[in-house]
């Protein structure tokens, strides 16, 4: 898949936003997490949720200029371009959306 260069910029900006939210949480501030993906486990605390999402963004940035970007991390199928345009950090296809790699 040929990745849109704007997606890398979006990844970098989202990564900075999430890092800023994590810093706020670590400082004891209340943070609105509604812009984050649904937690991977029940009762996931804000710090863990932010760290997991930041890791997901970092993996997408690392994969961006490789053939791994835009492919499901579980089965290798190409991800939907429209979905990547909205969320360039996506790492799995709809069939594997509930799974998590740490």
mmCIF file of the C-alpha atoms, coordinates in Angstrom:
data_MODEL
# 
_entry.id   MODEL 
# 
loop_
_atom_site.group_PDB 
_atom_site.id 
_atom_site.type_symbol 
_atom_site.label_atom_id 
_atom_site.label_alt_id 
_atom_site.label_comp_id 
_atom_site.label_asym_id 
_atom_site.label_entity_id 
_atom_site.label_seq_id 
_atom_site.pdbx_PDB_ins_code 
_atom_site.Cartn_x 
_atom_site.Cartn_y 
_atom_site.Cartn_z 
_atom_site.occupancy 
_atom_site.B_iso_or_equiv 
_atom_site.pdbx_formal_charge 
_atom_site.auth_seq_id 
_atom_site.auth_comp_id 
_atom_site.auth_asym_id 
_atom_site.auth_atom_id 
_atom_site.pdbx_PDB_model_num 
ATOM 1   C CA . UNK A 1 1   ? 0.000   0.000   0.000  1.00 0.00 ? 1   UNK A CA 1 
ATOM 2   C CA . UNK A 1 2   ? 1.227   3.477   -0.826 1.00 0.00 ? 2   UNK A CA 1 
ATOM 3   C CA . UNK A 1 3   ? 0.737   5.599   2.261  1.00 0.00 ? 3   UNK A CA 1 
ATOM 4   C CA . UNK A 1 4   ? -0.407  9.192   2.005  1.00 0.00 ? 4   UNK A CA 1 
ATOM 5   C CA . UNK A 1 5   ? 2.339   11.489  3.413  1.00 0.00 ? 5   UNK A CA 1 
ATOM 6   C CA . UNK A 1 6   ? -0.354  13.442  5.283  1.00 0.00 ? 6   UNK A CA 1 
ATOM 7   C CA . UNK A 1 7   ? -0.961  10.337  7.383  1.00 0.00 ? 7   UNK A CA 1 
ATOM 8   C CA . UNK A 1 8   ? 2.549   10.524  8.866  1.00 0.00 ? 8   UNK A CA 1 
ATOM 9   C CA . UNK A 1 9   ? 1.949   14.128  9.854  1.00 0.00 ? 9   UNK A CA 1 
ATOM 10  C CA . UNK A 1 10  ? -1.360  13.108  11.452 1.00 0.00 ? 10  UNK A CA 1 
ATOM 11  C CA . UNK A 1 11  ? 0.419   10.306  13.344 1.00 0.00 ? 11  UNK A CA 1 
ATOM 12  C CA . UNK A 1 12  ? 3.047   12.692  14.675 1.00 0.00 ? 12  UNK A CA 1 
ATOM 13  C CA . UNK A 1 13  ? 0.441   15.240  15.780 1.00 0.00 ? 13  UNK A CA 1 
ATOM 14  C CA . UNK A 1 14  ? -1.758  12.617  17.434 1.00 0.00 ? 14  UNK A CA 1 
ATOM 15  C CA . UNK A 1 15  ? 1.303   11.163  19.164 1.00 0.00 ? 15  UNK A CA 1 
ATOM 16  C CA . UNK A 1 16  ? 2.131   14.575  20.600 1.00 0.00 ? 16  UNK A CA 1 
ATOM 17  C CA . UNK A 1 17  ? -1.472  15.072  21.746 1.00 0.00 ? 17  UNK A CA 1 
ATOM 18  C CA . UNK A 1 18  ? -1.486  11.690  23.489 1.00 0.00 ? 18  UNK A CA 1 
ATOM 19  C CA . UNK A 1 19  ? 1.929   12.347  25.073 1.00 0.00 ? 19  UNK A CA 1 
ATOM 20  C CA . UNK A 1 20  ? 0.590   15.665  26.396 1.00 0.00 ? 20  UNK A CA 1 
ATOM 21  C CA . UNK A 1 21  ? -2.475  13.903  27.831 1.00 0.00 ? 21  UNK A CA 1 
ATOM 22  C CA . UNK A 1 22  ? -0.242  11.295  29.476 1.00 0.00 ? 22  UNK A CA 1 
ATOM 23  C CA . UNK A 1 23  ? 1.880   14.030  31.028 1.00 0.00 ? 23  UNK A CA 1 
ATOM 24  C CA . UNK A 1 24  ? -1.277  15.661  32.398 1.00 0.00 ? 24  UNK A CA 1 
ATOM 25  C CA . UNK A 1 25  ? -2.525  12.353  33.860 1.00 0.00 ? 25  UNK A CA 1 
ATOM 26  C CA . UNK A 1 26  ? 0.859   11.734  35.483 1.00 0.00 ? 26  UNK A CA 1 
ATOM 27  C CA . UNK A 1 27  ? 0.607   15.232  37.001 1.00 0.00 ? 27  UNK A CA 1 
ATOM 28  C CA . UNK A 1 28  ? -2.712  14.289  38.586 1.00 0.00 ? 28  UNK A CA 1 
ATOM 29  C CA . UNK A 1 29  ? -4.916  16.316  36.241 1.00 0.00 ? 29  UNK A CA 1 
ATOM 30  C CA . UNK A 1 30  ? -8.269  15.188  34.883 1.00 0.00 ? 30  UNK A CA 1 
ATOM 31  C CA . UNK A 1 31  ? -8.106  14.424  31.165 1.00 0.00 ? 31  UNK A CA 1 
ATOM 32  C CA . UNK A 1 32  ? -10.904 13.815  28.661 1.00 0.00 ? 32  UNK A CA 1 
ATOM 33  C CA . UNK A 1 33  ? -10.121 10.459  27.032 1.00 0.00 ? 33  UNK A CA 1 
ATOM 34  C CA . UNK A 1 34  ? -13.118 10.419  24.704 1.00 0.00 ? 34  UNK A CA 1 
ATOM 35  C CA . UNK A 1 35  ? -10.881 10.931  21.665 1.00 0.00 ? 35  UNK A CA 1 
ATOM 36  C CA . UNK A 1 36  ? -9.024  7.674   22.358 1.00 0.00 ? 36  UNK A CA 1 
ATOM 37  C CA . UNK A 1 37  ? -9.905  4.250   21.007 1.00 0.00 ? 37  UNK A CA 1 
ATOM 38  C CA . UNK A 1 38  ? -12.104 2.073   23.183 1.00 0.00 ? 38  UNK A CA 1 
ATOM 39  C CA . UNK A 1 39  ? -10.074 0.476   26.007 1.00 0.00 ? 39  UNK A CA 1 
ATOM 40  C CA . UNK A 1 40  ? -8.809  -3.045  25.382 1.00 0.00 ? 40  UNK A CA 1 
ATOM 41  C CA . UNK A 1 41  ? -9.869  -4.242  28.803 1.00 0.00 ? 41  UNK A CA 1 
ATOM 42  C CA . UNK A 1 42  ? -12.535 -3.402  31.341 1.00 0.00 ? 42  UNK A CA 1 
ATOM 43  C CA . UNK A 1 43  ? -11.522 -0.857  33.948 1.00 0.00 ? 43  UNK A CA 1 
ATOM 44  C CA . UNK A 1 44  ? -8.326  0.118   32.150 1.00 0.00 ? 44  UNK A CA 1 
ATOM 45  C CA . UNK A 1 45  ? -6.879  3.081   34.011 1.00 0.00 ? 45  UNK A CA 1 
ATOM 46  C CA . UNK A 1 46  ? -6.169  6.312   32.100 1.00 0.00 ? 46  UNK A CA 1 
ATOM 47  C CA . UNK A 1 47  ? -2.374  6.019   32.299 1.00 0.00 ? 47  UNK A CA 1 
ATOM 48  C CA . UNK A 1 48  ? -2.343  2.497   30.868 1.00 0.00 ? 48  UNK A CA 1 
ATOM 49  C CA . UNK A 1 49  ? -4.867  3.452   28.195 1.00 0.00 ? 49  UNK A CA 1 
ATOM 50  C CA . UNK A 1 50  ? -2.742  6.419   27.103 1.00 0.00 ? 50  UNK A CA 1 
ATOM 51  C CA . UNK A 1 51  ? 0.474   4.385   27.155 1.00 0.00 ? 51  UNK A CA 1 
ATOM 52  C CA . UNK A 1 52  ? -1.108  1.627   25.048 1.00 0.00 ? 52  UNK A CA 1 
ATOM 53  C CA . UNK A 1 53  ? -2.402  4.112   22.490 1.00 0.00 ? 53  UNK A CA 1 
ATOM 54  C CA . UNK A 1 54  ? 0.934   5.936   22.359 1.00 0.00 ? 54  UNK A CA 1 
ATOM 55  C CA . UNK A 1 55  ? 2.667   2.584   21.745 1.00 0.00 ? 55  UNK A CA 1 
ATOM 56  C CA . UNK A 1 56  ? 0.213   1.896   18.905 1.00 0.00 ? 56  UNK A CA 1 
ATOM 57  C CA . UNK A 1 57  ? 0.980   5.290   17.342 1.00 0.00 ? 57  UNK A CA 1 
ATOM 58  C CA . UNK A 1 58  ? 4.732   4.713   17.728 1.00 0.00 ? 58  UNK A CA 1 
ATOM 59  C CA . UNK A 1 59  ? 4.479   1.325   15.985 1.00 0.00 ? 59  UNK A CA 1 
ATOM 60  C CA . UNK A 1 60  ? 2.552   2.953   13.116 1.00 0.00 ? 60  UNK A CA 1 
ATOM 61  C CA . UNK A 1 61  ? 5.225   5.663   12.767 1.00 0.00 ? 61  UNK A CA 1 
ATOM 62  C CA . UNK A 1 62  ? 7.979   3.010   12.737 1.00 0.00 ? 62  UNK A CA 1 
ATOM 63  C CA . UNK A 1 63  ? 6.108   0.981   10.101 1.00 0.00 ? 63  UNK A CA 1 
ATOM 64  C CA . UNK A 1 64  ? 5.145   3.980   7.972  1.00 0.00 ? 64  UNK A CA 1 
ATOM 65  C CA . UNK A 1 65  ? 7.891   3.710   5.359  1.00 0.00 ? 65  UNK A CA 1 
ATOM 66  C CA . UNK A 1 66  ? 7.774   -0.093  5.238  1.00 0.00 ? 66  UNK A CA 1 
ATOM 67  C CA . UNK A 1 67  ? 5.477   -2.642  3.634  1.00 0.00 ? 67  UNK A CA 1 
ATOM 68  C CA . UNK A 1 68  ? 3.974   -3.350  7.094  1.00 0.00 ? 68  UNK A CA 1 
ATOM 69  C CA . UNK A 1 69  ? 2.144   -0.013  7.241  1.00 0.00 ? 69  UNK A CA 1 
ATOM 70  C CA . UNK A 1 70  ? -1.508  -0.281  6.280  1.00 0.00 ? 70  UNK A CA 1 
ATOM 71  C CA . UNK A 1 71  ? -1.635  -4.042  6.803  1.00 0.00 ? 71  UNK A CA 1 
ATOM 72  C CA . UNK A 1 72  ? -3.306  -5.987  9.595  1.00 0.00 ? 72  UNK A CA 1 
ATOM 73  C CA . UNK A 1 73  ? -0.684  -6.975  12.166 1.00 0.00 ? 73  UNK A CA 1 
ATOM 74  C CA . UNK A 1 74  ? -2.405  -10.349 12.586 1.00 0.00 ? 74  UNK A CA 1 
ATOM 75  C CA . UNK A 1 75  ? -3.318  -11.555 9.094  1.00 0.00 ? 75  UNK A CA 1 
ATOM 76  C CA . UNK A 1 76  ? -1.533  -9.132  6.752  1.00 0.00 ? 76  UNK A CA 1 
ATOM 77  C CA . UNK A 1 77  ? -4.617  -8.035  4.813  1.00 0.00 ? 77  UNK A CA 1 
ATOM 78  C CA . UNK A 1 78  ? -4.543  -4.462  3.457  1.00 0.00 ? 78  UNK A CA 1 
ATOM 79  C CA . UNK A 1 79  ? -6.501  -2.069  5.668  1.00 0.00 ? 79  UNK A CA 1 
ATOM 80  C CA . UNK A 1 80  ? -9.166  0.174   4.196  1.00 0.00 ? 80  UNK A CA 1 
ATOM 81  C CA . UNK A 1 81  ? -7.658  3.439   2.903  1.00 0.00 ? 81  UNK A CA 1 
ATOM 82  C CA . UNK A 1 82  ? -10.630 5.469   4.168  1.00 0.00 ? 82  UNK A CA 1 
ATOM 83  C CA . UNK A 1 83  ? -10.167 4.016   7.635  1.00 0.00 ? 83  UNK A CA 1 
ATOM 84  C CA . UNK A 1 84  ? -6.444  4.836   7.541  1.00 0.00 ? 84  UNK A CA 1 
ATOM 85  C CA . UNK A 1 85  ? -7.217  8.361   6.405  1.00 0.00 ? 85  UNK A CA 1 
ATOM 86  C CA . UNK A 1 86  ? -9.334  8.817   9.536  1.00 0.00 ? 86  UNK A CA 1 
ATOM 87  C CA . UNK A 1 87  ? -7.088  6.807   11.882 1.00 0.00 ? 87  UNK A CA 1 
ATOM 88  C CA . UNK A 1 88  ? -3.605  6.232   10.422 1.00 0.00 ? 88  UNK A CA 1 
ATOM 89  C CA . UNK A 1 89  ? -2.589  4.387   13.608 1.00 0.00 ? 89  UNK A CA 1 
ATOM 90  C CA . UNK A 1 90  ? -4.912  1.464   12.813 1.00 0.00 ? 90  UNK A CA 1 
ATOM 91  C CA . UNK A 1 91  ? -3.088  -1.827  13.117 1.00 0.00 ? 91  UNK A CA 1 
ATOM 92  C CA . UNK A 1 92  ? -5.724  -4.466  12.485 1.00 0.00 ? 92  UNK A CA 1 
ATOM 93  C CA . UNK A 1 93  ? -8.540  -5.332  10.122 1.00 0.00 ? 93  UNK A CA 1 
ATOM 94  C CA . UNK A 1 94  ? -12.161 -5.465  11.345 1.00 0.00 ? 94  UNK A CA 1 
ATOM 95  C CA . UNK A 1 95  ? -11.873 -9.233  11.913 1.00 0.00 ? 95  UNK A CA 1 
ATOM 96  C CA . UNK A 1 96  ? -9.028  -8.675  14.386 1.00 0.00 ? 96  UNK A CA 1 
ATOM 97  C CA . UNK A 1 97  ? -10.041 -5.297  15.831 1.00 0.00 ? 97  UNK A CA 1 
ATOM 98  C CA . UNK A 1 98  ? -10.522 -6.605  19.368 1.00 0.00 ? 98  UNK A CA 1 
ATOM 99  C CA . UNK A 1 99  ? -7.066  -8.153  19.617 1.00 0.00 ? 99  UNK A CA 1 
ATOM 100 C CA . UNK A 1 100 ? -4.002  -6.427  21.016 1.00 0.00 ? 100 UNK A CA 1 
ATOM 101 C CA . UNK A 1 101 ? -0.271  -6.884  20.542 1.00 0.00 ? 101 UNK A CA 1 
ATOM 102 C CA . UNK A 1 102 ? 1.926   -5.583  23.312 1.00 0.00 ? 102 UNK A CA 1 
# 
